[in-house]
Amino acid sequence: MDCCVIPLRHGGLSLVQTTDFFYPLVEDPYMMGRIACANVLSDLYAMGITECDNMLMLLSVSQKMNDKDRERVMPLIIQGFRDAAEEGGTSVTGGQTVINPWIIVGGVASVVCQPNEFIMPDGAVPGDVLVLTKPLGTQVAVNAHHWLDQTERWNKIKLVVTKEEVKEAYQEAMFSMATLNRTAAGLMHKFQAHAATDVTGFGLLGHANNLAAQQRNEVAFVIHNLPIIAKMAAISKACGNIFNLVQGTSPETSGGLLMCLPREQAAKFCSEMKSQSSGAGGQGAAGGAWIIGIVEKGNRRARIIDKPRIIEVPPRGTQAANQDNNSTSPAPSPNLS
């Protein structure tokens, strides 16, 4: 499970708590703080919890940083973390800071819940539909951006992507990772989600397998569609599939929620995700959700079909993203043939 759920002695309440931390992966310290906070909160959101009572921040300052860099960078990371917490309706009341060879940023999120406020991730049934709420490819986008200044690496991918496309994908990845999964968590209740998890370090397939293994019913997850930040699948292929992006094991950071929804609710969930995201300041194509597969009878495992459909998700602000937002076409459905 993404969180621990601890029954309390008082009045049928439970303490739901999670912790997470990682190393910086984007150049903007403020955005790194936001991403770290969003990543911690996602564990609560994966259980359909929309409120957080308290957050703590975990921060290690690199001993290799000089005083000037430390005084510039660390307050920005802290401010980004605090601002994302505030956006999530909570606050940071403390934490721990240490000196370390590397910068580490993360936190703890805690909430006291009644039973109807969270959804245990074990109720998938055959016939459910798998939905994903953020595109894949964040690791590829971040690495490709690093390679802009590394001639040998860049030469491997320059035939399939332009420098401008890499910069747009990097911006998309950064804003996607910093986006809270709070809207999706609230809609899990409205559309009767049966189970969910957030997609992070084990990649889509890794987390799908973890979720499938937790189900009470004997079910299997079959993934047909892969929504991926535009051009990232091509980059992954061009450099010898070192990321295993299409194979589903490429790590993500602060990825979307993978959830099991009743078939009759899935398209409506995707539609509402898109409309709410657009109404909240325009999250671009990344602000929607995609139907990516089905739940069938099986051995509590997940798999991606041999030739999944790649859904190219255009970065927000691009002409392709604007066209996508103006489209009224329904969310893609899995190829069931």
N, C-alpha and C positions, 0 to 999 in steps of 0.2 A: 504494500500500500504506500501511497505517497505521504501519508501522515500517520502519526500514532493517535489513536482514539482511546482516551483513558476515562472510564466511568468515574465520576466523582461521588463522594459520599452524600451529597445534598441534592435532593429533589429531581433525580433522574437526569441530571446534566452530565455532559462529557467535556473533557478538555481535549481539544484537537490541536496538535502542535507539530511543527516541522522545522527543519534547519537545512541550509544549503550554503555552499560557498565555492568559489572558483577563482581562476586567475583572469586578469584583464585580457580582452580580446578585441577591443576597438580602441581607436586612438583618442577619442573624446572622453576625458575623465568624468564629466557630468553625465553623459549618456551611459558610461560604464556603471555608474552608481544606480541609475534608473533600471538598467538591465538586471543588475544583481538583485534589486528589490523585487522586480517583476518575477524573476525566477523563483525567489523564495515563496512569494504569495501564490504562485501557480499551483503549488502542492495543495493549498487549501481550496483553490478554485476547482481543482480536479475532482473534489468531493462535493461540488455544488455549493460550497460555502462562499458567500459573497461578503461577509463581514470579518474583520480581524480586530481583536481587542487590543493587541499590543505587538510591537516589533522590537527586537534588539538587533544591533548591527555588529557584525564581526569584521574587523579590519586589521590587516597586517601591512605595515609600512616597510618598504624595502630599505635595507641598510645600505644599499648602493646609491640611494638618492641623496643628493646634496640638500642643504637646508632650503635653498631657493626653490628647487623643484618640489620638495616636500610641501612647502608652504603654498605653492600654487596648485598642485595636483590633488592632494588629499582633501582639502575643503570642498573641491568641486565634486569628488566622488561622494562625499558625505551629503552634500546638498542634493545631488541627483537621487540618492537613496531616499532621503527625507521627502523630496517632492513626489516621488512615485508612491511612497507610503501614504502621503496625504491624499493623492488621487484615489487611492484604494480605501479611503475613509478611516485610516488608522494613523498612528504616530509612533515614532521611534523614541523610546524612553530610556535607553541605555545600551550597553554592549561591552565589547572588549577590543582594545587596540594593543597590538604587539609589534615588535621589530622582528623582521624576518628577511631572509635572502630575497624573497619575491613579494610583490604586492598580492594580497589575497583580499577579496571582498565578498561578503555574504551576510547572512542574518538568521534570525529565528522569528517565526510567526506563531502566535498563539491566539486561540479563541475558545470561549466556553459556549457550547451549543446545546440546544434541545434536539431530540432525535429527528424531528422533521426538518431540521436545518441542514443536514448533510445526507448524501447519497452514498451508501456503501458500494464499492466498485466490484460487485459480484453478481449482478442480476441479469446479465445478457441472456437472451433466448434466441433459438433459431428463428430466422426471419428478420431479426434486427438489421439495421443498416449502420455501417461505420462512417463517422463524420470526423473531419479534421478542420481545426479552426485557424491555422496559420500555415503558410507555405513552407516547404522544406528547402534546404540548401544554404542555411546561414553559415555553416562552416566553410563551404566552398566559396561563398561570396567574400568572407573575411580573408581567407587565404589568397584568393585571386587578387584582392586589393593589395596585399603585401607584395605580391609578385610583380606589380607594376614597376617596381624599382629593382627587380632581379632579372637581368636579361635572359639568363639561361631558362628560368622558369617561364618567363613571359613568352619566349619563343615557342614553347610547347602549346600554348593556348591562343596565340594571336590570330590564328587562321579561323577560329570559331567565334571570336568575340572582340569587340573594340574596347579601347581604354575607357571611352565614355560609358559603354554598357557595364563595364566592371564597376565604375564609380557609382552608377545608378543602382546596381545590384547591392553594393556595399551599403549605400544609404538605406535601401529598402530593408536589408537584413538588420541594420542597426535599429531602425524605427520599429520593425516587427518584433524584435527581441525586447524592446522597451515597452511594448504595448501590453497592458494588463489583460489577463483572461477573465476579468470580472464579469463582463457582459455575457460571455458564454456560460459562466457558472450560474448566473441567474436564470438563463434560458433553459438550463438543464432541468429545472423544476417545472417550468411551464410546459415543456415538451416531453416530460416523463422519461428522461434518460435512465437507462438501466445500469450503466457503469461508465467510468471514464478514468483517464490518466493523462498526465502531461508528457509531451514528447521532448526529451532532453538528451542526456549523454549517451544513452544506448541506441539512439536513432529510432526511426518509426517502427521497424520490425522488432527491435529489442523490447521496446515498451509495449507493443502489441502482444508479443509473446508473454510478457510479464502479466499483462491484464488478462489474457486468455487463461493463463494458469490459475488465476484467482476465482474463476467463475464457479458458481454452485452447480450449474447445468453442464452437461457434456457438450461443449460447443467448440467450434473452430472459427477463426477469423480469416477471411480471404480478401486480400487487397487487390483491387483492379486499377485504381487511378492514383497517380502521384502528382499533387500540386506542388510545383517547384518554381522558385524564383527564376524568372526568364534567363536563359542561357547557361544556367548552372549545371544542368544535365549534360550539355555539350562540353562544358569545361571539364567536368568529371571524366567524361569519355576520352577527351583529348589528352588528358594526362595519365591515361592507363587505368582508369577506375580506382585510383588510390583512395578515393573517399568512399567508394561503395554506395554512392548516393541512390542510384536506382535500385540497388539491392536492399536498401532500407536500413543499413547499419551506419550510415554517416551520422556522427554526433550532431545534435542541435543544442542550442542554448536558448533557454526561455522560449521554447517552441509552443505550439498550439495544444489544445486539448483534443485527444482522441477519444471519442465517445460512441457508445452503442445506443442508438435511438430506435424506437418503434418505426417500422417502415413508413407508416402513414404520417409520421411527424417530421421526418428527416428534411424533406424539401422545404417545409414551412420554417423549420429551424434555420436552415441556410439563408432563406429569404429574409428572415428577421435579423439575423446577424449582419447581413449586408446593409439593410436599411438603417439599423441602429448605428453601425460604424460610420456610415456616410453622414448621418445626422449629427454625429458627435465630432464634427470637424474634418471628416473625410479621411478615412484610413486607407483610401485607395483600394486596389484589388486585394491587398493583404487583409482588409477588414471584413472579409466575408467568411464563408465556410464551404467545404467541399465534401460531397459524398464520395467516399473512396473505396468502399467495399461492403461485404455482407457478413453476417453471422450465420453459420450453418451448424448442423450436428457434427460433432467431431471430438478430437482428443485433447482439447484445451491447448491448442497451438495456433500460431498465426503463420501465414505465408503470403508472399507476393507472387502473383501469376507470372509466367515466363516473359510475357511482353506487355507490361502494364502501360496504360495510356498515360503519357506525360502531359500534364496541364501546365502550360507555360504561364506563370503569373507575372504580369508586367509590373515593374516598380512604380510606386505611386508618383504622380506628377508627370509621368511620361504620357505621350499621346495615346499609346496603347491602353494605359490604365484608364485614361479619361473615357475612351471608347467603351471599355469594359464596364465602367460605372454607369454609362448612359444606356447600356444594354438591359433589356428586360427579360432576357432568356433565363430559363430556370437553371438551377445548379446542376452540374454534370452528374449523371447517375452512373453507377458501375455497369460495366459490360457483363451481363449475366449469361452470355452465351458460352 
